Amino acid sequence: MDRNIRVERLIETPIEQQEIEIVERKGIGHPDSIADGLAETVSRALCNLYNDTCGTILHHNTDQVEIVAGRSAPAYKGGDLISPIYVLLNGRATNEFEGKVIATDTTAIEAARIFLKETIPNINPEKHIIVDCKLGAGSTDLQDVFKRGRAPLANDTSFGVGFAPLSETENLTYTTERFMLETLKKRGLAAIGEDIKVMGFREGNAINLTIACAIIGKYVDDLDSYLSIKEEITEKILDRSAKYTDRDVNVIVNAADNIEKGSVYLTVTGTSAEMGDDGSVGRGNRCNGLITPHRPMSMEAASGKNPINHSGKIYNLVSNKIAHEVTKKVPGIQDIYIRILSCIGRPIDQPLVASAQIIPEDGADMTLIEREATVIMDEWLADITRITEMLAEGTIKTF
């Protein structure tokens, strides 16, 4: 089968050798990430519902989630929400199939509440959040697109982008947020909120990490305690950074704090969605969990799109999988960029083009790289429905 796989040498300075690099990660409690998480959680819940009740995944897109910030009164040792956070679950879902009515809205609301409770544990889903569901009716005619042939037909003419390996700055930016939640918070720094934004900036051999971290007031006694927590976070991140890079690292936590006025980043719940910050699907991290202006990116809002034939979603995910597998298995690659373009109505395993641009190491065998990269790309495209399975199982992330 001709999948129009094209592999070429890219004449470009590798990312690690460029003078300036900017990378961002919005943590799981950032309002935009909450919107992404809700959209994907509702989609996965509908996939399971459809499989259980109909034996197949029906057409849906749940990517129109909006977060409207509430109002809060944070305080040391406490605080409370004055107005709740408003969540709108919007999009399309098939709610009737072969004469059977399907409980899409109630399933979506239940999934959303569970996600919020697990993701932002200091939020009371019943008291602090209003969850509104406005899923429109999806067309059962679109099921025909899902069923034709060996592979589903692309729903759109769109593209996906992936790259590998992550640079030191990208890796440090991503893992710093994970370290703060999965290690520091669990080992005693309960005041760390889930709303963490890490901005990585490399200038030559110096990396600056500017971190905005929502601090939960009920775990903080006073201003001195707050400052002590900030200092501990900074020291722990600096100590850890030495394991990821030999470059000089500088860490700034909550740079907007005005200590003299006592104005600090204190919250009730651990997310800025409690007051001031709204959220929308697609405004945050790309499918690799990062925002990388120095790399090719797609503007596709992947979270919540149907996992069967939405080519923009599937190609962004598979592009990253391909890029990382190629760099892991094929020697001699400094950077690889994958771009895959679909054609509406064409099977998703047969893109218009699957392009790999590779910056090889000096002296690398480009002929060998081209051959082995082509094989890996072809294997992933031939088995592209594996991405759908991973999405339905929740074993692959979209943000």
C-alpha positions, 0 to 999 in steps of 0.5 A, a space after each residue: 500500500 502506498 502511504 506516500 511516506 517521505 523521509 528527508 534530511 533537514 538542514 537546520 541547527 538542532 534545537 540544543 545548539 540554538 541560542 534561545 529556546 522557550 517552552 511552557 507547560 500548563 499543569 493539570 489544574 490550570 483552567 485550560 488543562 481542566 477544560 482539556 481533561 474534562 473534554 477527554 474524560 467525557 469522550 472516554 466515558 462515552 466510548 465506554 458507554 457506547 461499547 457497553 450499550 451498542 457494541 461500537 463507539 458512536 460518533 461524538 465530539 466533546 471538545 467544546 468545554 468552557 470553564 468560567 472562573 468563580 470568586 473566592 476569598 483565600 486566607 491562611 488556614 482556610 478561605 472559601 469560595 464565594 461564587 462557584 466555578 461554572 463548567 459547560 460541557 458542550 459538543 455533539 454526542 449520538 444519543 439514539 442508535 437503532 431505536 435505543 436511547 442512550 444516556 449521554 448527558 448523565 454519563 458526561 456529568 458523572 464523568 466530569 464530576 469524578 474527574 474534578 474530584 480526582 484532579 482537584 481534590 480540594 474542590 468540593 464538586 457539589 459546592 464549588 462547581 456547577 456542571 452544565 451539559 449541553 451536548 447536542 445530538 450527533 448524527 447517526 449517519 456518520 456511523 457509516 464513515 466509521 464502518 467503511 473498509 478496513 480503516 475509518 475514513 478521515 473526517 477532515 483534511 487536516 494534519 498532525 505534528 510530532 517531534 523528538 527527542 525532547 531537549 533538556 529545556 523541554 524535558 525539564 519544563 515538563 518533568 518539573 510540574 510532574 515532580 511538584 505534584 507527584 513527589 513534593 506534594 505527596 511527600 509533605 508539601 500539601 500546600 502545592 496546588 494542582 494549578 502549576 505553570 512552568 515557563 522554561 527559557 534557555 539562553 545559551 547554557 542558562 535555563 530559567 524556570 519561572 513557575 506559577 504555583 497556586 498555594 492552598 491557604 488551609 495548609 499555610 499558617 501565615 506569610 512566613 510559612 508561605 515564604 518557607 514553602 516557596 523556598 523549599 519548592 525552589 531548593 528541591 527543584 534546583 537540586 533535582 535539575 542537576 540530574 537533567 542538565 549540566 547547564 546553569 538553572 535558575 528557579 523563580 516561584 510566584 514572581 508576581 508576589 508582593 511581599 511588602 503588601 502581603 499579596 501572594 498567590 494564595 488559593 482555596 482550592 489549588 486552581 486559579 479557576 476559583 477566581 479570575 482565570 477562565 479555561 477553554 479546550 485547545 488553549 493549553 498544551 499540545 499532545 506532547 504535554 508542552 507548548 513549544 514555539 521553537 518547534 513545529 506545532 499544530 493548533 488542533 484542539 485534540 482533547 474531546 475529539 472523537 477517537 475513531 476518525 478525527 484525523 487531526 487528533 489521531 495524527 498528532 498523537 501518532 506523529 509523536 509516537 513515531 518520532 519518539 520510536 524512531 529516535 529510540 531505535 534508529 541511531 544517528 538522529 539529532 532531531 526528527 520532525 513528523 508531519 502527517 496530512 489527511 484527506 477527508 473521506 480517505 482511510 486514515 491509514 492512507 494519508 496524503 503524505 507522511 513526512 519525516 524531516 531529520 537532522 542527522 548527526 555528523 557522519 550518520 548513515 542517512 540512507 540507513 536512517 531513511 530506510 528504518 524510519 520509513 519502516 517504523 512510520 509504515 508500521 504505525 500507520 498500518 496499525 493506526 487504530 491502536 491509537 483509538 484503543 489507547 484513547 478509549 483505555 486512557 493510556 495515552 494523553 492529549 495534553 
